Amino acid sequence: MGRLVYYELIKTFLKKRTYIGFLLVAVVVPLIEVAMKLEGGRFLQVTTRSLQQDFFFMGNLFNGWFVAYTMMNSLWVHIPLLISFVAGDQLAGEATAGTYRLILIKPVSRTRIFLSKYYTTIVYTVIFVVFLGALSVGLALLLLGAGDLIILARGILILPGHDVAWRFIVGYVLAAWAMLTIASMAFFFSSFVENAIGPIISTMGVNMIFLMVTVIPVEMFEEIRPYLYTSYMNVWQKIFEDPIPWQSVGTSAAILGGYSLAFVLAAWIIFRRKDILS
Amino acid sequence: MLLSLIKPTEGDVFLFGYSLKKERDKALRSIGGIVEKPDFYLYLTAHRNLEIVGALNGGTTRKRILEVLGLVGLEQRAFDKVKTYSHGMKQRLGIAQALLSDPEMVILDEPTSGLDPQGMKEIRDLIRHLAHDQKKTVMLSSHLLNEVEMVANRMAIISQGELVTQGEVMKLLEEGEKYVVVRGEPAAKVRSVLEKQKVVKKIVERGDSFEVTMSFDDIPALNKTLVRSGIAVQALVPRRSLEDFFLSITETESKL
């Protein structure tokens, strides 16, 4: 199995499209963070304008931690899109290239081929999220330094500087877990089409619709919200609450894992039964 | 279906005693194949592609990869990306990957599809080499009957999904209609002489030649008669083509 995963990794990481996401992150993250540095905290002032009438902020709250935390919001839409580029290509890419006819006639079970591809998707997703985290946090700290972290969600929360680093580490671990749900969905769509564009568009379409249903405050959506994975994708944000709602973190992570498992099982059933006609 | 790309709706396939349904991996272990187009990971080198195929076969060595690439004449291009290969080279690489695990049987589906005459000849030579020198059983699926006639010992004809006939190519050809192509000057006299011969069963005019249905044993006698009649004989060619045989078989089938 290790050998199969190794060659799947070779196939994935020697493909140019794999680096589109890395390239975009490598360009966009520095661009935004440098722009934020040049703006000199105006962004934070605008966000906290209404609060400044009642509160007096002291010290450097516009720092690297704040910028890095703000950058994590890309995990809602932008990063899922970039992850689906590769996850959606894992199976459909073989169909497009015609290489199913090369690999599926060999004396190795479809399940093992399937698993090696899914493991590769996991590796890519984790590496990509780690890259995003390392670049956005590292560069933000380099440009703006450390300090206390101000969280502006459902009120104000200020986390002391010494209590922040580990939250980012755990936050990005949970972000990778959430992104794995997206990757699994793209992988699922990838199992029954012949073209990688379909899984990318389908993944983004589902993600957008679910996100809208999750965030738009309409009563009729309330009943279906608990069934949507997007309602649990904020699991990484919960690490930045005080106290951390560990039970809720666990529940969200378990539900996201359940979604990933369901997508992968469905993809496996389709892949095993698939007739290769072209 | 033989290579498990399509699942049978019913029944099973047994390869070297193993059921494709129940023991797929064991059944496929002794078989190599290419199906239609030779598709590869174009952004990888031929060597890397064969490493991937080797991993799926349960492992291979660099020596074996270079050996099979040498066998198909691609050793010098082993470390070039497949996207730089011509169609004929990809076809040969397809055969190389089929041979990588040193299988007992090689299934080649339309291996000369899309090749120029030179490329077709190279593949045919390679197939002969595999069968005669490497002692492999080669199962060739082709719509090019001329190609089958040139390389195959045994054949099976499938029409509308049904096995119509099978056997040794030469024996089956014997069963088919035989004719002799006759060309000579003057053509009008050739025709009149042919019409008077009892051994001639049917005459079909094709341009400046005649396709004469008759026994090949009577060719020398016919030659003598034509020459004695003052005809300048240019050609007397015995013909029994697989194409004619195929058409006669499949036409009979479709009429039934």
Interface residues (C-beta under 8 A of the other chain):
Chain A: R3 L4 Y6 Y7 I10 K11 L14 K15 K16 A97 G98 T99 Y100 R101 L102 I103 L104 I105 K106 P107 V108 S109 I113 R273 D275 I276 L277
Chain B: L3 S4 L5 I6 K7 R24 D25 K26 A27 L28 R29 G33 I34 V35 E36 K37 D39 F40 Y41 L42 Y43 L44 R48 E51 I52 V53 A55 L56 N57 G58 G59 Q97
